[in-house]
């Protein structure tokens, strides 16, 4: 089993979860994961072992985020708002 398959199994992303992840709120709030990880790793000297708590929170948020938001009303791109 490859590393990619192990990660995919860990996230358990089925069709319903992918649909929820298409919600724009899910996409935008998911962009907070990388800054949280960077902050946790960068501040490890100040926080000590508590930095691992921040890493765990960032990884948990990464898993919860696609499941938290509702399915979008549509996934088609709006090109003309006058119609």
C-alpha positions in Angstrom: 0.0 0.0 0.0 1.4 3.4 -1.0 1.6 6.4 1.2 -1.1 8.1 -0.8 -3.5 5.2 -0.3 -2.9 5.3 3.5 -3.6 9.0 3.6 -6.7 8.6 1.5 -7.9 5.8 3.9 -7.2 8.1 6.9 -9.4 10.9 5.5 -12.3 8.6 4.5 -13.5 10.9 1.7 -16.6 9.4 0.1 -18.8 11.0 -2.5 -20.9 12.8 0.1 -17.9 14.2 1.8 -16.5 15.5 -1.5 -19.8 17.1 -2.2 -19.7 18.9 1.1 -16.1 19.9 0.4 -17.3 21.7 -2.7 -19.0 24.3 -0.5 -17.1 27.6 -0.9 -16.9 28.1 2.9 -15.2 24.7 3.2 -12.6 25.7 0.6 -11.9 29.1 2.1 -11.7 27.9 5.7 -9.5 25.0 4.7 -6.8 27.5 3.8 -6.3 28.1 7.6 -4.7 24.6 8.0 -1.3 25.5 6.6 -0.9 28.7 8.7 -1.9 26.8 11.8 0.7 24.1 11.1 3.4 26.7 10.4 2.5 28.6 13.6 2.7 25.4 15.7 6.0 24.4 14.3 7.5 27.9 14.4 6.5 28.4 18.0 7.6 25.1 19.3 10.5 26.7 21.3 8.0 29.0 23.1 5.2 26.4 23.6 7.3 23.3 24.1 5.2 20.2 23.9 2.0 22.3 23.6 3.0 22.9 20.0 2.0 19.3 19.4 -1.5 20.2 20.6 -1.6 22.9 17.9 -0.4 20.4 15.3 -3.2 18.0 16.4 -5.8 20.8 16.2 -4.7 21.7 12.7 -4.8 18.1 11.5 -8.2 17.6 13.2 -9.5 20.7 11.5 -8.2 19.4 8.2 -10.3 16.2 8.7 -13.4 17.9 10.1 -13.6 20.8 7.6 -15.0 18.9 4.6 -17.7 17.3 6.7 -18.7 20.5 8.6 -20.3 22.5 5.8 -23.6 21.8 4.0 -23.7 20.7 0.4 -23.6 23.7 -2.0 -26.9 24.6 -3.8 -25.1 24.2 -7.1 -21.6 23.4 -8.3 -21.9 25.1 -11.6 -20.0 28.3 -12.2 -22.1 31.4 -12.4 -21.1 33.3 -15.5 -23.9 35.8 -16.0 -25.7 37.3 -13.0 -28.4 39.0 -15.2 -30.0 35.7 -16.3 
